[in-house]
Amino acid sequence: MRPRGRGGGGSSRGSGSRGPAPASAAAAEHRRERLCDRSSHPDQRCYSPLASVVLSTDASCYSATAPIIVTIENHTSTTIGFWDHQSGCSVVSIALRTHDHWQQVDWCFLMSPSVKVTLAAEHRLLVTIGPPEDDGQQRWFPGTYKAFFSYEVVRVQATATTPMSVGPGGDVESAAFSVS
């Protein structure tokens, strides 16, 4: 696999577009507690049981040459921060199931410093990750994949160039999806 620059991999800059309107407390609690099995409901989103940050993909099955589109939804009341230089030089890690563990694919070898990206409360961010290049072809290997995302609670100050971490965040993952 070759190193990827910002133009060839994931696109994930900015604080996202305006997310859905705040939900009722009961709906928010249901969203936090529900885990999903997309094998029976492919359009269902997966939620972290303790967090209100949601990671979902736009499909449950992709062709080997299709980009994977991941949506990060921040349903918390605070801004979250996360680092780029993940899969495809985006802010999301894509991992392939190999035997009994998940192995990140399409590492970012960009020779620039990582940048902390923020996502405001009640906003969402779409991240598009194209297939990695292998032997001159851009393709995903067939198999079962998941998207992974790590974040922390941050405070954005008008005078600072980098958001300041103010609390722990979490790790979320999408439902498994396949490439064939």
Buried (B, 14 or more C-beta within 10 A) or exposed (E): EEEBEBEBBBBBBEBBEEBEEEBEEEEEEEBBEEEBEBEEEEEBBBBBEEBBBBBBBBBBEBEEEBBBBBBBBBBBEBBBBBEBBBBBBBBBBBBBBEEEEBEEBBBBEBEEEEEBBBBBBBBBBEBBBBBBBBEEEBBBEEEEBBBBBBBBBBBBEEEEEEBEEEEEBBEBBBBBBBBE
